[in-house]
Amino acid sequence: MDIKDWILIGGGLLLAAVVGHGFWLAWRSRREPYRIDIDRTLPKEEIDPNELFRAELPNGGARVRKEPEQAAFALTDSAASAVATEPALRTERREPVRPSGKARTSILDRPKPRIPSKPPRTEPPPEQMPLADAAADRAPAPSEILVINVLARDGLRMNGSQLMDVFVRNGLEFRDMNIFHRLLPGTKTIQFSVASAVEPGTFDLSAMERLETPGVTLFMRLPGPSDPLATFEDMLGVARDFGVSLGGDLKDEQLSVMTAQTIEHSRQRIREFLRKQRC
């Protein structure tokens, strides 16, 4: 027999011994009764099953640890006499122990609101104007001013006497603010006005013969005339009369030449104003 045969025989015997030992341990465990080792150091308190369940959680669970009972202590004679003089129901308020780190505010820590025995007496508010009506009274009415300038050509000036001829011919009257106005026939309602193109725009009737001005400014306000479109056409006609009689050109508010397109734009402004007034 060589070495290989001895190795096979030894390995078979070793395997048989291991299997036999396993059968012997199984037979022994069936015959002997179960034994439970009890740790005598464990407390005899009742254990909450929920605590055992939380202990198996990944983070270990948040277990509630009972605080040890406060040890009783003997009072001295002076302390006992001091306690006896206090009211019987007086108790000392203990501040809760807060964990270190970021402070947390609990609902229980907040002071309870004081509930009055009787509801506070309130006086009824004074009557007030509705906000919409008050705002309407304070808000200024929307307005428009349409202007037609008549300026002399080539840097010339208009003579006061010639201006008076145009004023009289077109029924313009010298009234408020020392300027001329076209009034609604039979009333004092101003339709449009005519001022001098030189500040402050007033006229001096006693010195009209000596007056020289580069031009005049015609303007109408909205709201104002009862028929704004008709009033604008009347003002445009008077402005053209000034231009023809005194050799002037009609220009708009920006002193640009007043073309047919500019005149139509003014008419459209009046229509838009009337539309807003009706809304």
C-alpha positions in Angstrom: 0.0 0.0 0.0 1.4 3.4 -0.9 0.7 6.8 0.6 -2.4 7.6 -1.5 -4.2 4.5 -0.1 -3.4 5.6 3.5 -4.8 9.1 2.8 -8.0 7.7 1.4 -8.5 5.3 4.4 -7.7 8.1 6.9 -10.1 10.6 5.2 -12.9 8.0 5.2 -12.5 7.3 8.9 -12.4 11.0 9.7 -15.6 11.6 7.7 -17.3 8.7 9.5 -16.3 10.1 12.9 -17.8 13.5 12.1 -21.1 12.0 10.9 -21.3 9.8 13.9 -20.6 12.6 16.3 -23.4 14.6 14.7 -25.9 11.7 15.1 -24.8 11.4 18.8 -25.5 15.1 19.5 -28.9 14.9 17.9 -29.8 11.8 20.0 -28.6 13.5 23.2 -30.6 16.7 22.5 -33.8 14.7 22.2 -33.3 12.9 25.5 -32.3 15.9 27.8 -34.9 18.5 28.9 -34.7 22.2 27.9 -32.8 24.5 30.2 -33.3 28.3 30.5 -30.6 30.4 32.0 -32.2 33.4 33.9 -30.1 36.5 34.6 -30.7 37.3 38.2 -29.5 40.8 37.8 -32.5 41.9 35.6 -35.0 44.1 37.4 -38.3 42.6 38.4 -40.4 45.4 36.8 -42.9 44.7 34.2 -41.5 45.1 30.6 -43.6 46.9 28.0 -43.7 44.8 24.8 -43.7 48.0 22.8 -40.3 48.9 24.4 -38.9 45.6 23.3 -40.2 46.2 19.8 -38.7 49.7 19.6 -35.4 48.3 20.8 -35.2 46.2 17.6 -35.5 49.3 15.4 -32.4 50.4 13.4 -31.8 53.5 15.6 -32.5 51.6 18.8 -35.8 53.3 19.4 -36.5 56.2 21.7 -36.8 54.6 25.1 -38.4 56.4 28.0 -36.2 56.2 31.1 -38.0 56.6 34.3 -36.5 59.2 36.6 -35.4 57.8 40.0 -37.5 58.8 42.9 -36.4 61.8 44.8 -34.7 60.7 47.9 -36.4 61.9 51.1 -34.4 64.2 53.3 -34.9 65.4 56.9 -35.7 69.0 57.5 -34.0 71.0 60.1 -36.0 72.7 62.8 -35.6 76.1 61.1 -36.6 74.8 57.7 -39.6 72.9 59.1 -40.8 76.1 60.8 -40.4 78.1 57.5 -42.5 75.5 55.7 -45.2 75.5 58.3 -45.7 79.3 57.9 -46.4 78.9 54.1 -49.8 78.1 52.8 -50.6 74.5 52.7 -51.4 74.3 49.0 -48.3 76.3 47.8 -46.1 74.2 45.5 -42.8 75.1 43.9 -42.7 75.1 40.1 -39.9 73.1 38.7 -38.4 74.1 35.4 -38.3 71.2 32.9 -34.9 69.9 32.0 -34.1 70.7 28.4 -31.7 68.8 26.3 -28.5 70.5 25.2 -28.2 71.7 21.6 -30.9 73.5 19.6 -33.7 74.7 21.9 -37.2 73.6 21.1 -40.3 75.3 22.2 -43.2 73.2 23.2 -46.9 74.2 23.2 -47.0 73.4 26.9 -44.2 75.9 27.6 -46.1 78.8 26.1 -48.0 81.0 28.5 -51.8 80.4 28.4 -53.8 83.4 27.3 -55.9 85.1 29.9 -59.6 84.8 29.2 -61.5 87.8 30.5 -64.6 87.2 32.5 -66.7 89.5 30.4 -66.2 90.3 26.7 -64.8 93.8 26.1 -67.3 96.4 25.2 -66.9 97.9 21.8 -68.6 101.0 20.5 -70.1 100.8 17.0 -68.0 102.6 14.4 -69.3 105.9 13.2 -71.1 105.9 9.8 -68.6 106.5 7.1 -69.0 107.3 3.4 -68.4 104.2 1.2 -64.8 104.1 -0.1 -65.9 104.2 -3.7 -68.0 107.3 -3.2 -65.2 109.0 -1.1 -62.6 108.2 -3.7 -64.9 109.5 -6.4 -65.4 112.8 -4.6 -61.6 113.3 -4.1 -60.5 112.1 -7.5 -60.3 115.0 -10.0 -62.5 114.7 -13.1 -60.5 113.7 -16.2 -59.7 116.7 -18.4 -58.3 117.4 -21.8 -57.0 120.7 -23.3 -56.9 121.2 -27.0 -54.6 124.0 -28.2 -54.2 125.8 -31.6 -51.3 128.3 -31.9 -51.4 131.0 -34.6 -47.8 132.4 -35.0 -46.7 135.1 -37.3 -44.4 134.1 -40.3 -40.8 135.0 -40.8 -40.3 136.3 -37.2 -42.8 139.1 -37.7 -45.2 140.3 -35.0 -49.0 140.9 -34.9 -50.3 144.3 -34.2 -52.8 144.9 -31.3 -55.2 146.9 -33.4 -55.4 144.1 -36.0 -56.0 141.6 -33.2 -58.9 143.7 -31.9 -60.5 143.6 -35.3 -60.5 139.8 -35.4 -61.7 139.7 -31.7 -64.7 141.9 -32.5 -65.5 140.2 -35.8 -65.7 136.7 -34.2 -67.6 137.8 -31.1 -64.8 137.3 -28.6 -65.3 139.1 -25.3 -62.6 140.4 -22.8 -63.4 138.8 -19.5 -61.8 136.6 -16.8 -57.9 136.3 -16.5 -57.6 139.4 -18.8 -58.0 137.3 -22.0 -60.7 136.9 -24.6 -63.4 134.2 -24.5 -66.1 132.9 -26.8 -69.2 132.5 -24.7 -72.2 130.4 -25.4 -74.9 132.8 -26.7 -77.1 134.1 -23.9 -74.9 132.6 -21.1 -71.6 133.1 -19.4 -70.4 129.6 -20.3 -67.0 129.7 -21.8 -66.6 127.7 -25.1 -63.0 128.4 -25.8 -60.4 131.2 -25.0 -57.7 133.2 -26.7 -54.5 134.3 -25.0 -51.3 136.0 -26.1 -48.4 133.7 -27.1 -46.1 135.7 -24.8 -46.2 135.0 -21.1 -48.2 135.7 -19.0 -50.6 135.6 -22.0 -52.8 138.5 -20.9 -54.0 141.6 -22.8 -54.1 145.2 -21.7 -57.1 146.9 -23.4 -55.6 150.4 -22.6 -52.5 149.5 -24.6 -53.8 147.4 -27.5 -52.7 149.9 -30.1 -49.1 149.6 -29.0 -49.2 145.8 -28.5 -47.0 143.6 -30.7 -47.0 139.9 -30.1 -45.6 136.9 -32.1 -48.9 135.2 -32.0 -52.0 134.0 -30.1 -53.0 130.7 -28.5 -56.6 129.4 -28.8 -57.5 126.6 -26.3 -60.6 124.7 -25.1 -61.0 122.6 -22.0 -62.8 119.3 -21.6 -65.2 118.9 -19.9 -66.6 122.2 -20.7 -68.7 122.9 -23.8 -71.9 121.0 -24.2 -71.0 120.1 -27.8 -67.2 119.7 -27.8 -66.9 118.7 -31.5 -68.9 121.7 -32.7 -66.9 124.0 -30.3 -63.6 122.6 -31.8 -64.8 123.4 -35.3 -65.7 126.9 -34.2 -62.3 127.4 -32.6 -60.6 126.1 -35.7 -62.5 128.6 -37.9 -61.4 131.5 -35.7 -57.8 130.3 -35.7 -57.9 130.3 -39.5 -59.3 133.8 -39.5 -56.3 135.0 -37.4 -53.9 133.3 -39.8 -55.4 134.8 -42.9 -55.9 138.3 -41.4 -52.5 138.6 -39.7 -50.3 136.4 -41.8 -49.9 133.5 -39.4 -49.5 129.8 -39.5 -51.6 127.3 -37.5 -49.5 125.0 -35.2 -50.2 122.4 -32.6 -49.2 122.1 -28.9 -45.6 121.1 -29.9 -45.5 124.1 -32.3 -45.5 121.8 -35.3 -47.4 122.7 -38.4 -51.0 121.8 -38.0 -51.9 119.5 -40.9 -55.2 117.8 -41.8 -53.9 114.7 -39.9 -53.3 116.8 -36.8 -56.8 118.2 -36.9 -58.3 114.8 -37.3 -56.3 113.6 -34.3 -57.7 116.4 -32.2 -61.2 115.3 -33.3 -60.4 111.7 -32.3 -59.2 112.9 -28.8 -62.6 114.6 -28.3 -64.5 111.4 -29.4 -62.4 109.3 -27.0 -63.0 111.7 -24.1 -66.8 111.6 -24.7 -66.7 107.8 -24.8 -64.9 107.7 -21.4 -67.4 110.1 -20.0 -70.3 107.8 -21.0 -68.7 104.7 -19.4 
